[in-house]
Amino acid sequence: MSAPVRTRFAPSPTGYLHLGGARTALFNWLFAKKHRGSFILRVEDTDEARNTEEARAAIFEGMEWLGLDWEGPGNEGDVGPYFQSERTSIYQEWFEKLKDADRVYEDEGAWRFRFDRKLITMNDLVCGEVSIDYTNEENTPDMVVRRSDGSFVFHFVNVVDDLTMGITHVIRGEDHLMNTPKHLQLIEAFGATPPAYAHIPLILNSDGSKMSKRDEGAAVGDYPRQGFFSDAVVNFIALLGWSPKDESEIFSLAELIEKFSLENINRSPGRFDIEKCKWVNQQHLLKLSAEEFSAACHSDATPAMLASVQEKVSLLTEVPDAVAFYLDPDYPIANDALDKVKKNQASGDLLTALAVTFTELSDWSEAKNSIGETAKENGAKPGQLMFPLRVALSGKSGGPDLEAILEILGQEECVRRINRCTALL
């Protein structure tokens, strides 16, 4: 019987959580959840000169916001993660195994791992068969595994951690592909069984350049501040290098877990597109119930006000401006909208007639129907009155459904706003 699936994400706390790192974490998390396995968070914090507490906190906050929960080192109630800085004694123990096997030697104070001079071939679950020829010592010199200051290098601790934590699948960026044969040599020297490897393609900017830490969309911590919904960002990140091989694009976390597979990871790099990300976000906002949307907005506006703009926004940060006209009785009327109303010389008379009609209504639920009737009585089409009315009530050319605005503002306020607008015409 095969071992339960165990995957890991191993960031270094030297900066914020990068979109590429988040995608690596997500793919590992999805694969573990799909196979009812474990997902481990392992902080590679041995570089004391570059590690910061701020960067460590940013990683944790980003992971938590994305909903990528991890398992702890195994103690009851321990939520992890692992820290390499706390595992020095383990690395020392495994280093002694290499010394006992005569696979390391000292070189100017540092210790090098003696490669077997042979062809190393690996079968990557995404990239296919990859080989490196170690027979030429000049091209592939023996690898330093312990520095002269006594610290262990990435390749060594990475392998030891994967073996001691029982990692069954290493899913990581394609930039690590050429490191894997080195790791396989170390694993073979330890007499252990290697995990399966899957190297995923890089993420490029929309112009085809490699995404750097300074590029738009690179910092996961920016997304909540910009008004993105976490489930939508997870959905978008999943599509950067993976697809379900059908036309569907919008998924809940549960659906992503169900559909995800390593076989459907693309070989070509993913292309970042901020407009596509906003569109995905909008689709997720549309799927929320009115109560869920209201809770996500953290707004002083009423649930009815928020519900009226749910279909009109792509980002949660757009909500305050979208509902501002409801809350401000002296809302500004946009100049371009007012100019457009003025182009129809009949607008003032039509709005004045509608104000009278609205005042006389005994049943406010008939307000929407009375617009068309008022327009017809004054020799106009309903559309010739609806646009001026929208501008009068909201100060904008577009926005929520007119019927929703009428219901939310109520009879008295609607009449007041119409009269306010006609005074400007």
N, C-alpha and C positions, 0 to 999 in steps of 0.2 A: 504493500500500500504506500503510495507516494506521501511525502511530508506535506502538512498543511501549508498553504501559500503564505509567505511572509515577504513583504516588500518594505522599502525604506526610502525616506527622503533625507538627504544629508547636506544641509546648507552650511555655509560658513558665515558667521555673524560679523561680516566686514562691511555691510551696506544693507539697504532695504531689500525686501523680498521682490525680486525681479519677476516679470511676467513669465520668462522662460523657466525660472525655478518653480514658479507656481504651477506651470503646466506639467513639469516633471513630477511634482508632488501629486497633482490631480491624477495623472495616469497611473501612478503607483497606488494611490488610494482607490481608484475605480477598479483596478485589477484585483486588489486584495478583497474589496467588498464583493466583487462579482463571484469570487471563488470562496467566499466566506472565510477569508484568511485574516491576517493581521497586518496592520500598517504601522511602521515604526518611524518616529522622528529622531534623528541623530544629529546633534549639533557638532560640527567639526571646528572646535574652538581652540585648537592647539597653537594657532598663530597669535600669540599674546600681543604682539606689536600692532596688529591690525584689527583685532576683535574689539567691539564696543558693546556696552550694555544696551545702548540705544538701538543698534542693529539687531541684537538678539530679541529685544522687545518687538521690533518691527516684524520680524519673522513670525513670532508667535501670534501677534495681532492679525497679521495677514492670513495665516492659516486658519485661525479661529473665525475670522470674518467670512472666509470662503466656505467654512463648514467642514474642513478636512481634519477630522478628529484623529488622534493617534493613540497608540497603546503605550503604556509605561514599561519600565524595565522588568516588571513581573511581580513586584511587591504589591500586596493587597492594598488597594486604595491609592496606589501611586500612578499618577497620570503622565509621568515622564517629563521631558524626553531624556534620551541618553546624552551625556556630554563627554567628548573625547578627553577633555582635560582631566576628567576624573578616572580615567582608565589606564593610566601610565603603568601600573603594576601588571596589568594584563598584557600590555605590549611588551614589557620586559620579559615576561614569561615566554611569550611566543618568539621573541628574539633569541632567547637561549636555545629554543628548539632548532633554529637555523644554525646557530653556532655548533650545537652538538652534531648536526648533520653535515658540518663542514660546508655549508652553502653561503657563508658570509666571510669576508676578510677585511682587515683594517687597511685603510688607504689614506695617509696624511690625516689621521685622527678620525676620519669618517669610516663608516662600515658600508661595504658594497655587497650586494647580493650577486652570487655567481650564477649567471644564466646557463642553462643547458643549451649548448650550441646545436640547435636543430630547428626545423620548420615548425612553427606553432600555427595551427589552424583552429578557428572557432566558427561556430554556426550561430550567427546572431539572428534573433527572432524577427528582426525588422530588416536588417541590412544583408542578411544571407551569409554566405561563406566569406570569411576574411582571413588572410594568412600573412604572417610576418616571418621572414627568414632570419633566424638568430645565428646562423653559421658564421657570418662575417662580424668579427668582434669590433672592427673599426666603425661599422655602421650602427651597431647595437652594443655599445659598451655596457659593462656590468653596472647595475643600478644602485645608487646610494639608497640605503634604507634607514640609516641612522646618521645624523649629522655629527660633526665634531663636538657640538655643544651638548650632545646626548639626546637631543630631540629626534623623534621618528618622523619620517617623511609621509606624505599623503598616501602613496601607493601601499606602503606597509600597513599603516593603521586602517586604511580602507578595507583591505583584505581581511585583516584580523577581526575587525568589527563584523563584517559580513559573515564570517565563519562562526564566530562566537554567538552571534544573534540569530543564527539559523536562517539567514536570508535565502529564499529560494529563487527569487527573480530580481535582477538588478535592471531597472528601467531608468535610463538616464540619457542626457544629451549626446548627440552624435560627436561632439567635440571630445568625448572620452573614449571614442571607439578604439583609437590606437593605444590607449592605456591598457586595454583589456588583455592582450597577450602577455603583458608584464604581470598582470594580476594572476593569470592562469599559471604562469611559471611559479609564482609564489605559492599558490594553492597546491600545485603538484608537489612542491618541496615539503609542504606540511602534510602531505599524504591525505588531503581532504578532497571532497567532491565539490566542484564549482557550482555556483548558482547558474541559472539560465540568464543570458544577457539579451537586452533589447535596447538598441540605441535609436533614439527618436530624432527626427530632423530639426534643424535650427529654425528659429522664427526670424523672418525678415520684415523690414519696414515695407510699406506699400510700394516704394520705389525700387525694391529689390536689394537694398543695402542691409547689412547685418544690424539687427536691433542692438543698440548700446544702452547703457544705464541712463543716458541723458535724453533718450528719444521719447516722443509722446507715447503714452500707454505703457511704458516700461515698469513703472513703480506701482505695485499692487495697492499700496497705501493711498494712492491718489484716487482710486475708483470710488470708495465710499464718500470722499469729500466732494467728488464731482457729481454725485447723485445717482450712481449706479446701484442696482439691486444685486446682492451677492449671488443669488442663484443664476441670474442672467450672465454675470461675469464668468462663473464656472462653465455655463453652457457655451459661451463664446470661446473661452480658452480651450475647451475640449475640441472645438472645430479647427483649431490651429494645428493641423497635422493629423487629424483623425476624422473619419466620417463613417456613418452607418451604412454606406453604400446604397442609400436610397435618397429620395428628395427631401426627407424631413430634416429640419434644422433646429427646432425648438424642443428642448427636453427638460424635464425636471431631473433632480438628482437621482431619483429612483429609476427613471427611464435611462439615464446615462449609464448607471450601474448595469442595468439589464442588457443594454446594447453594446457596451464597450468590449473590444477585443484587440489584442495585439496585432492580429492579422489585418485589421482595418486601419492601422497606422500607415500613413502615406510615406513614401520614400522622399518625396520632394518637400522642400521647406514650407512652413506655413507662412502666410502673408498677413501681417497685421493691418487692420482696416478699422479706424475709429468709428466711421459711419456705420459699418456693419455691426460693431459692438453696440452702438446706440440703438440700432434697429432691433437687435436681439433683446436689449433691455426693455424697449417699448413693448415687445411681444410678451415678455414676462409680466410687466406691469398690467397689461390688459387681462391677463389670466387671474389676477388677484381678485378676491371678493372685495366688495366695498369696505368691509371692516378691515381686511388685511391691508388694503391700499391706504386707508386712513391711518392705521397704526404705523405704516412705513413712512408716512409723510412728516410725522412729528410737527403738525401745524395747529395753529389756533383756529383755523377755519372749521366750519361745521362739516360733518360727514357728507351732507348733501352737496355742499360747495366742492369738496374734494372729489366726490364721485362724478360731478359734472365735468371735471377737467381730466379725468383718468385716461380718456381716449386721446387727449390732445397733447400729452407730454411724453417725451422720450426719456427724460432724466428726472429724478426726484427733486433736483435743485431748480427745475423749471416750475415747480408747483407754486411757490410763493408769489411769483409774478403772475401766474395764470389765475390765481384766486384773489389777487390784490384788489381788483375793482369791486368785489363783493364787500370787502371790509372797510374801504375808504369812501365815505359819502362824497368827498370832494376829489375823487379820482381824476387824473388828467385825461383829457381827450386827445388822442394822437393827432398831430397836425395833418398827416397824410390821409387819415380816415375822415377827418372833418372836411378837408378839401374835396374829397371824393363825394361826400354828401352834398356839399355846396354846388357841385356841378349840375345836379338836378334841381332846378329852381323850385320845383314843387315839393321838395323834401320838407321845408318848414311848415307849409300848409297841411301836408299829410300827417306830420307828427303832431301838430296842434289838434287836428281832428281826432287822431288816435288817443290823445290825452283825454279828450272829452269822452270818447267811447269807453276808455278804461275806467274813468271816474264813475260812469253811470252803470257799470257792470255790477249786477247783484251776485253773480256766481263767477269768482275769479278763475275757476277752471276753464271758463270759456274764453279766456284772454287770447289764446293762440288763434282760435277760430275767428275772433273778432278782427284780427289784423287784416285778413283777406277781405272780409266784408267791408271794412272801412276803406280799404284801397279801392275796391270796386265802386263804392258809393261816390268816391271822389275821382273817378275816371282813370284809375291807375291799376297796374298789375300788383299782386302781392309782393313780388320781389322788389319793386320800387319803394316799398315801405319797410320791408324786413331789414334791408341793409341800414337805412338811417336809424331804425329802432335799435339794432344791435350796437351801433356806434353810440347812440344816446345812453343806452343802459350800461355798456361796458367800457366805452372809450376806445375800443379796438375794432379792427376790421374783421377779425376772426376770434374764435374762442368756443366756449361751450354751446351746446344746443340751446336755441333761443327759448324753447319751452321750459327748459330747466332754469334758465336765468329768470324768467317770469315767475316761476313758482318759488324760487329761493328769495328773490327780492320782495315779492309781495306787491299788492295793488298800490298802496300809498307811495312806496318808494319808487316804483316804476313810473308813476305819474310825475313825481318830483323830478326824476332824472330826465324824463322827456322834456319837461318844461325848462330845465336847466340847459339842455342842449339847444332847444329852439331859440333861446335867448342869444345864442352864439351865432345863429345863422342869419 
